Amino acid sequence: MISIKYKQLFDLEIRHSFYLTGKCTDLQVVPTIACQALLNSHGLRFLPTETGGKIFAKVTTEAGKDFMKSPLTEGTRFTFLLRLKRPAFENYTILNVARSKKQRYYFSNLVSNLAADTSPLLLADTAAKVVTDSDLKTFESGTFSFSETSTAANLASELRFTDTGEALSQELSNHNDTFNFSYDLDRGSSGRARFFIGGVQRASIFVADSYEFAGTFGVVEIFYKSSLPATYQFQQSDNSVETKFYKMAFANRATKWRYIIVNKFSQSVTGVSVAKTNGTPITFTAQSGAPAGVFIMASGNLLPLKEEPVSGIKLSDQDDKVLIANLPNPSLNLVKQEGGDIFSDILVTI
């Protein structure tokens, strides 16, 4: 009987402070077509999980160590797509609501950022330890264009692909002091790239296939490089395996909760108050500009959106009579930015 032993190379786990467990099931991790081909060529297996995914390799055991049967070569890169499974994810997650359509989140193990439990993080922000704008990259597909104004007679540019060493170059002559560089990205590789004019870097992008990457939330890239810190290195110099447990952590968004109370049936109510007095108090104040028969009460502080609902927010009338003992929490399907504030609106009819 033939016995084949597999050992886990690494684990990708997505976490989120919105959930009581801290674990996030809102994103799907999918190998790209090129990544799947790479996995097949090395006899590796990808196992999707509810909170991410795992890669397993065939190994042989000698002297208490597990050695890869098909070791990875220097610079090997596994690329995974991140796809949203829950449309409201960006509402209850601290993310940049003003980011451009071309920006996506990019995570990799080419960082040195350990969590409190010493787990290696795939995040750029070493202070916050959660996903921030530092993890955003501009994704380009099809064509990359860049306009430069200069009085020079000629300008030379170059698009360098970081992980393959490939480069595309272009030199243009002056036309009304404007140089419009344009690159056909289908001629090069996919992945990280940097754009230079006259040897000076002018842009950093991620080149993505327009079809495969369409609609993705972001990308995760896991590299095998001998220069990686020990805490990130899953294949050792002797080709033995030490499983690494990589994590990506999202933080839950906090908003101002705003109750819009429409007085449709209770004609005796001429005023209202909203407050949470049990546990940690929450204060709400009346907002000006409400039309007749409508009361708008907003929280003074930002309140975190969480899986566990907040109970005990009560609505009272002008005589302090409780009208509703437990007001609903806001829906996660909508958050609104007004000026410098982000609101969660809750419609209540009395």
C-alpha positions in Angstrom: 0.0 0.0 0.0 1.4 3.4 -1.1 1.4 6.0 1.6 1.8 9.7 0.8 2.4 12.1 3.6 1.3 15.8 3.3 2.3 18.6 5.6 0.9 22.1 5.8 3.2 24.8 4.4 1.1 27.7 5.6 -2.3 28.8 6.7 -4.1 32.0 5.7 -6.6 33.2 8.4 -8.8 36.2 8.2 -9.9 37.8 11.4 -12.3 40.6 12.2 -13.1 42.4 15.5 -16.8 42.7 14.4 -17.3 39.1 15.3 -17.5 37.6 18.8 -15.1 34.8 17.8 -12.8 37.2 16.0 -12.9 35.0 13.0 -14.1 36.3 9.6 -16.0 34.2 7.0 -16.9 37.2 4.8 -14.0 36.7 2.2 -13.3 33.8 -0.1 -9.7 33.0 -0.9 -9.2 31.6 -4.4 -5.9 30.7 -6.2 -5.4 32.5 -9.5 -5.1 30.4 -12.7 -1.3 30.8 -12.6 -1.2 29.9 -8.9 -3.3 26.7 -9.5 -0.8 25.7 -12.2 2.1 26.3 -9.8 0.4 24.2 -7.2 -0.2 21.4 -9.6 3.4 21.4 -10.9 4.7 21.0 -7.3 2.1 18.5 -6.2 0.7 21.0 -3.7 -2.8 21.0 -2.5 -4.9 24.1 -1.6 -7.7 23.6 0.9 -10.2 26.4 1.3 -11.5 27.1 4.8 -14.3 29.2 6.2 -11.8 31.9 7.2 -9.1 31.6 4.5 -7.2 28.7 3.1 -4.3 26.2 3.6 -1.5 24.9 1.4 -0.2 21.3 1.8 3.0 19.8 0.4 4.1 16.2 -0.1 6.9 15.4 2.3 9.2 12.7 3.4 10.3 12.3 7.1 13.9 11.9 8.1 15.4 12.3 11.6 12.2 14.0 12.9 12.0 16.5 10.0 9.6 16.8 7.1 11.3 17.5 3.8 9.4 18.7 0.7 9.5 16.2 -2.2 9.4 19.1 -4.7 11.2 22.0 -3.0 10.2 25.5 -4.1 12.7 27.6 -6.0 13.9 31.1 -4.9 11.2 33.7 -5.6 8.3 31.3 -5.9 5.1 33.3 -5.6 1.6 32.1 -4.7 -1.2 34.6 -5.7 -4.7 34.4 -4.3 -7.7 36.5 -5.1 -9.9 37.8 -2.3 -13.6 37.9 -3.1 -16.3 39.4 -0.9 -19.1 37.0 0.1 -21.1 39.6 2.2 -21.9 42.9 0.4 -22.2 44.8 3.6 -18.6 44.0 4.6 -17.2 47.4 3.8 -20.0 49.1 5.8 -19.0 47.5 9.2 -15.3 47.4 8.5 -12.9 50.3 8.8 -11.9 50.8 5.2 -11.3 53.9 3.0 -14.8 54.8 1.6 -13.2 57.4 -0.7 -10.6 55.1 -2.4 -10.5 55.1 -6.1 -12.1 52.4 -8.3 -8.6 51.2 -9.3 -7.4 50.7 -5.7 -7.5 47.2 -4.2 -6.1 45.7 -1.0 -2.8 43.9 -1.3 -1.3 41.6 1.3 1.9 39.6 1.3 4.5 37.9 3.6 7.2 40.4 2.4 6.7 42.3 5.7 7.9 42.0 9.2 4.8 42.6 11.4 3.9 40.3 14.3 0.6 40.2 16.1 0.4 40.3 19.9 0.5 36.5 19.9 3.6 36.6 17.7 1.7 35.3 14.6 3.1 36.7 11.4 0.7 39.3 9.9 0.4 40.0 6.1 -0.3 43.7 6.8 1.8 46.8 6.2 0.8 48.8 9.3 3.0 47.8 12.2 1.3 50.1 14.6 -2.4 49.5 14.1 -1.9 45.7 13.3 -5.1 45.8 11.2 -5.9 46.5 7.5 -5.4 50.2 6.7 -4.7 52.5 3.7 -1.1 51.2 3.8 -2.4 48.0 2.3 -3.9 49.7 -0.8 -2.4 49.4 -4.3 -3.4 50.7 -7.6 -4.5 47.8 -9.9 -4.0 48.3 -13.6 -5.3 46.1 -16.4 -5.1 46.2 -20.2 -3.2 49.5 -20.6 -1.2 51.7 -18.2 -1.0 55.4 -19.1 1.0 58.2 -17.6 1.2 61.8 -18.7 4.3 63.9 -18.0 4.9 67.6 -18.7 8.5 68.6 -19.5 10.5 70.8 -21.8 13.0 68.1 -22.5 13.5 67.0 -26.1 13.1 63.3 -25.3 12.1 61.3 -22.3 12.6 57.6 -21.6 10.4 55.5 -19.4 10.4 52.0 -18.1 7.9 49.7 -16.5 9.7 47.2 -14.3 8.0 44.0 -13.0 9.2 43.5 -9.5 8.9 39.8 -9.1 9.9 38.6 -12.6 12.7 41.0 -13.5 10.9 41.8 -16.8 10.9 45.4 -18.1 9.1 47.3 -20.8 10.6 50.5 -22.1 9.4 53.4 -24.2 11.0 56.7 -25.4 9.0 59.6 -26.6 9.8 62.9 -28.3 8.5 66.2 -27.0 5.0 67.1 -28.3 3.9 70.5 -27.0 5.9 69.8 -23.8 3.7 66.8 -23.1 4.7 63.1 -23.0 1.9 60.6 -23.0 3.4 57.2 -22.1 1.2 54.1 -22.7 2.0 50.5 -22.1 0.2 47.4 -23.3 0.1 45.4 -20.1 -0.7 42.1 -21.9 2.9 42.1 -23.1 4.3 41.7 -19.6 3.7 39.7 -16.5 1.1 40.1 -13.8 2.0 41.3 -10.3 3.8 44.2 -8.7 5.4 46.7 -11.0 7.1 50.1 -10.8 7.0 52.9 -13.4 10.1 55.1 -14.0 10.8 58.2 -16.0 14.4 59.0 -16.5 15.3 56.5 -13.8 13.1 58.2 -11.2 10.1 56.1 -9.9 6.8 57.8 -10.6 4.2 55.1 -9.8 3.8 51.7 -8.1 1.1 49.5 -9.4 -0.2 45.9 -9.5 -0.7 44.5 -13.0 -3.8 42.3 -13.0 -5.7 40.4 -15.7 -8.8 42.3 -16.5 -11.0 39.2 -16.6 -9.6 37.2 -13.7 -9.3 40.1 -11.3 -12.6 41.7 -12.1 -14.6 42.4 -9.0 -12.0 41.3 -6.5 -11.6 42.9 -3.2 -7.9 42.3 -3.1 -4.9 40.0 -3.5 -2.8 37.9 -1.2 0.7 36.9 -2.3 2.9 34.4 -0.4 6.5 34.2 -1.5 9.3 31.7 -0.9 12.4 33.7 -0.5 15.5 32.7 1.5 15.8 36.3 2.8 12.4 36.1 4.6 12.6 36.5 8.4 12.4 33.2 10.3 8.9 34.0 11.6 7.7 34.1 7.9 9.8 31.3 6.5 7.9 28.0 5.8 10.6 26.3 3.7 13.9 26.1 5.5 17.3 26.2 3.9 17.5 22.4 4.1 14.0 22.1 2.4 12.4 21.0 5.6 8.9 22.4 6.4 7.9 24.6 9.4 4.3 25.5 9.0 3.5 29.2 9.2 0.1 30.6 10.3 -0.4 33.9 8.5 -3.1 36.3 9.6 -5.0 39.3 8.2 -7.0 41.3 10.7 -9.8 43.8 10.0 -11.2 46.3 12.5 -14.9 47.0 12.9 -16.2 50.5 12.0 -17.7 52.9 14.5 -20.4 55.3 13.4 -22.8 57.8 14.9 -26.1 56.2 15.4 -29.0 58.4 14.3 -32.6 57.6 15.2 -35.1 59.2 12.8 -38.4 59.0 14.8 -41.6 59.6 12.8 -44.6 60.5 14.9 -47.4 59.0 12.9 -49.8 57.5 15.5 -48.9 59.1 18.9 -50.3 62.6 18.7 -49.8 63.2 22.4 -46.0 63.0 22.0 -44.5 66.4 21.6 -40.9 65.5 22.5 -38.7 62.5 22.8 -35.4 61.4 24.4 -33.2 58.5 23.6 -30.7 57.0 26.1 -29.0 53.8 27.2 -28.7 53.8 31.0 -27.9 50.1 31.7 -24.2 49.1 31.3 -22.1 51.7 29.6 -24.3 54.8 29.1 -24.9 56.2 25.6 -26.1 59.7 25.2 -28.2 61.0 22.3 -29.0 64.6 21.5 -31.7 66.2 19.4 -30.7 67.4 15.9 -32.0 70.6 14.4 -33.7 70.9 11.1 -36.2 68.0 11.5 -39.6 68.5 9.8 -42.8 68.6 11.7 -43.7 65.3 13.3 -40.1 64.0 13.0 -37.5 63.8 15.8 -33.9 63.1 15.0 -31.7 61.9 17.8 -28.0 61.2 17.2 -25.3 59.7 19.5 -22.7 62.0 20.7 -20.0 59.4 20.3 -19.0 57.0 17.7 -20.5 53.5 18.5 -18.8 50.4 17.2 -20.8 48.1 14.8 -20.6 44.6 16.2 -22.1 41.2 15.7 -23.5 41.2 19.3 -26.4 43.7 19.4 -26.6 46.6 21.9 -29.7 46.3 24.1 -31.4 48.7 26.4 -31.5 51.8 24.2 -34.8 53.3 25.2 -37.1 55.8 23.6 -39.1 58.0 26.0 -41.6 60.8 25.6 -41.6 64.4 27.0 -42.9 63.0 30.3 -40.1 60.4 30.5 -42.6 57.7 29.7 -40.9 54.7 28.0 -42.3 54.3 24.5 -39.9 51.6 23.3 -37.6 49.8 25.8 -35.2 48.4 23.2 -34.7 50.4 20.1 -33.3 48.5 17.1 -29.6 48.6 16.2 -28.7 50.1 12.8 -28.8 48.0 9.7 -25.4 47.1 8.3 -26.6 47.6 4.8 -26.1 51.4 4.8 -23.7 53.9 6.3 -23.6 57.5 5.3 -20.8 60.0 5.2 -21.7 63.6 5.9 -18.8 65.9 6.2 -16.4 64.4 8.6 -18.9 62.1 10.2 -20.2 58.7 9.3 -23.8 57.9 10.3 -25.9 54.8 10.7 -29.6 55.8 10.4 -32.4 53.9 12.0 -36.0 54.7 11.1 -38.5 54.3 13.9 -42.3 55.0 13.7 -44.4 55.7 16.8 
